[in-house]
Amino acid sequence: MEKIPLSIRILTKLFPYRFLFARFTKISGIGNVIDKMFFEEDRIYYLPIDKVVEIEQNINQEDSTILPSKVVEYFIDKSEHRFIMNFCICRISKDCNNYPKEYGCLFLGEATLNIDSRLGRLVTKEEAKEYVNKCREAGLVHLIGRNKLDSVWLKAKPPEKLLTICNCCECCCLWMMLPNLSKAINSKVTKISDLEIKVTDRCTGCKECVSLCFVRAISIINSKAVINNDCRGCGRCVQKCRSNAIELIIPDNYLEEPIENISSSVDLS
C-alpha cells in the first residue's frame, strides 16, 4: 500500500471500529450530525446475484427474465465518466482471503474526475462492463446508489454527481454495520421493494444461512430458517443453500424502481 495516500491508509486502520462509529448514530443529536455529514440524501440498493436469477429463470422457464446486472449496465451506459478503484478498502482493511482484494468499487459521474489518480483509473464503458462482470464471476454482490460517504473519503465532490457501484462480499462489507446504525440511516440501504426471499419446507435448519447473512436477518425458529425484514435481498443465502430450500421471487418490474430512484438522486449528465 505504499502508493496509497496516508489518509487512506489511516482509514484502513480505523475500519475495524466502524461498528462503534455506527452505534454513535443512535445517540440523539449526534446521529443527526453524522447523518448529515456522511449519509445525507443517500439512496442505495443491493442487487441480487445474477446466478440466483438465472437458476430461478431455468426453473420457471421464464425466458424474458432480465438479470439484475442490467441496472448496473444502464448506468454505465448513461455516464460519461467511469473510475475503477485499484483495491477494495474493505477487503484490504480486513486482509480478506475469500475474495480478490483488487476488485474495488466502480464509480460513475463527473465527480470521479476529482478522485486521486493513485487510487485507480478512468475507463471506457466496455472496460467498466467487463470489470463488473469479473466481479460477479468472483461471487461479489453489487450495491449501487448515491453514497455520500464515498464522496467524503475520496474527496469526489459534489456528492450528487457520484454514483457508487460497490462489489461486496459477506465477510468484509462496510455495511455489515447496518444493524448498528440508526433507523434513519439504516433505511437508506435497501432491497428492491417487491423482491421476496422465501424459505421453503425443504429447509433442514442447518444454520449455514445464518452465518452467511451479513445483516443478521436470518434466525432459526422451530428448526427452520426465518428471514426478517432486515433482509437486503442480496441472494447469497439462495445461492449457498445446500438444500435448495430458499427461493428468490422477483417482481416483473423490478428494474424500474432502482433505475428511477437512483436517477433522481444522482446526476450523471
C-alpha positions, -999 to 999 in steps of 0.1 A, spaced: 0 0 0 30 23 -4 14 42 -32 -18 48 -14 -22 82 3 -16 84 40 -52 94 46 -64 62 30 -40 41 50 -53 56 82 -89 47 71 -79 11 67 -66 11 103 -98 27 116 -121 3 96 -124 -23 124 -140 4 146 -169 10 121 -194 -8 144 -185 16 172 -189 45 148 -223 31 138 -236 29 174 -230 67 178 -257 73 151 -283 60 176 -274 88 201 -299 117 198 -283 148 183 -250 130 174 -268 107 150 -284 137 131 -250 153 127 -234 120 114 -263 115 90 -259 150 75 -221 147 72 -219 112 57 -253 99 46 -274 129 35 -298 121 7 -283 86 2 -303 60 -17 -286 27 -21 -298 -7 -34 -285 -42 -31 -290 -62 -63 -295 -100 -61 -268 -122 -76 -273 -128 -114 -267 -166 -109 -296 -168 -85 -319 -152 -110 -306 -175 -138 -314 -205 -116 -349 -192 -110 -354 -185 -146 -344 -220 -156 -368 -235 -130 -397 -213 -140 -390 -213 -178 -393 -175 -178 -370 -166 -207 -380 -130 -205 -363 -125 -171 -339 -96 -171 -308 -100 -149 -301 -75 -121 -268 -66 -137 -289 -47 -163 -293 -20 -137 -256 -16 -135 -251 -16 -173 -279 10 -176 -259 35 -155 -226 26 -171 -241 34 -205 -256 67 -192 -224 80 -176 -196 99 -194 -171 92 -167 -162 59 -151 -135 52 -125 -123 18 -112 -106 15 -79 -73 -4 -77 -84 -21 -45 -113 -27 -21 -107 -7 10 -129 -31 30 -111 -63 19 -77 -47 24 -86 -35 58 -97 -70 69 -70 -88 49 -96 -108 31 -87 -143 20 -120 -152 4 -124 -127 -24 -100 -106 -46 -87 -75 -27 -80 -58 -60 -117 -57 -70 -128 -24 -57 -157 -1 -64 -167 13 -97 -176 50 -96 -196 69 -122 -202 106 -128 -185 139 -131 -172 138 -95 -149 108 -104 -126 134 -121 -117 146 -86 -106 112 -73 -69 108 -67 -54 90 -97 -32 69 -74 -64 51 -63 -74 38 -97 -81 47 -133 -106 61 -157 -120 35 -180 -143 31 -211 -178 18 -209 -167 -15 -223 -139 -18 -197 -164 -10 -169 -189 -36 -181 -161 -62 -183 -149 -53 -149 -183 -57 -131 -188 -90 -149 -155 -102 -134 -167 -91 -100 -199 -111 -104 -180 -141 -115 -159 -138 -84 -191 -141 -63 -193 -104 -53 -227 -86 -50 -234 -52 -64 -245 -24 -41 -255 7 -62 -266 42 -55 -258 75 -40 -234 72 -11 -222 105 4 -196 87 25 -177 78 -7 -178 114 -18 -163 124 15 -134 100 19 -125 102 -18 -129 140 -19 -151 134 -50 -175 162 -50 -202 172 -54 -219 140 -40 -249 144 -63 -226 137 -92 -211 105 -79 -227 71 -83 -212 42 -63 -212 6 -76 -197 -14 -48 -187 -51 -52 -194 -65 -18 -185 -97 0 -203 -111 30 -172 -112 52 -158 -76 48 -186 -53 36 -187 -19 53 -225 -23 55 -222 -52 79 -226 -23 103 -263 -18 92 -278 -34 123 -258 -10 144 -269 22 126 -298 44 134 -332 36 117 -329 68 96 -295 58 81 -303 20 80 -333 27 58 -313 43 31 -297 10 22 -324 -13 9 -336 -41 -13 -360 -37 -42 -394 -33 -27 -414 -63 -40 -384 -87 -41 -390 -116 -18 -367 -143 -4 -387 -172 9 -377 -203 29 -395 -235 18 -403 -267 36 -370 -282 22 -352 -262 50 -333 -285 74 -323 -258 99 -286 -263 92 -279 -227 102 -254 -221 73 -275 -192 60 -275 -176 95 -237 -173 95 -237 -162 59 -261 -133 63 -241 -101 67 -270 -81 82 -281 -108 106 -316 -111 90 -319 -149 94 -326 -169 125 -336 -205 132 -370 -209 148 -385 -243 153 -357 -259 133 -364 -237 102 -347 -206 89 -368 -174 92 -359 -143 73 -369 -110 88 -374 -75 73 -337 -66 77 -330 -87 46 -314 -67 18 -322 -92 -9 -286 -99 -20 -295 -136 -27 -264 -151 -11 -285 -175 10 -304 -186 -21 -271 -194 -39 -254 -211 -10 -282 -232 4 -272 -269 0 -308 -280 3 -321 -255 -23 -346 -245 4 -345 -207 -2 -362 -191 -32 -360 -156 -46 -391 -141 -61 -385 -111 -84 -413 -87 -94 -418 -82 -132 -410 -45 -130 -381 -48 -105 -357 -29 -128 -379 2 -128 -376 10 -91 -338 12 -87 -333 30 -120 -359 56 -113 -349 63 -77 -312 63 -83 -316 86 -113 -335 111 -92 -306 110 -66 -276 112 -88 -270 134 -118 -249 116 -144 -254 142 -172 
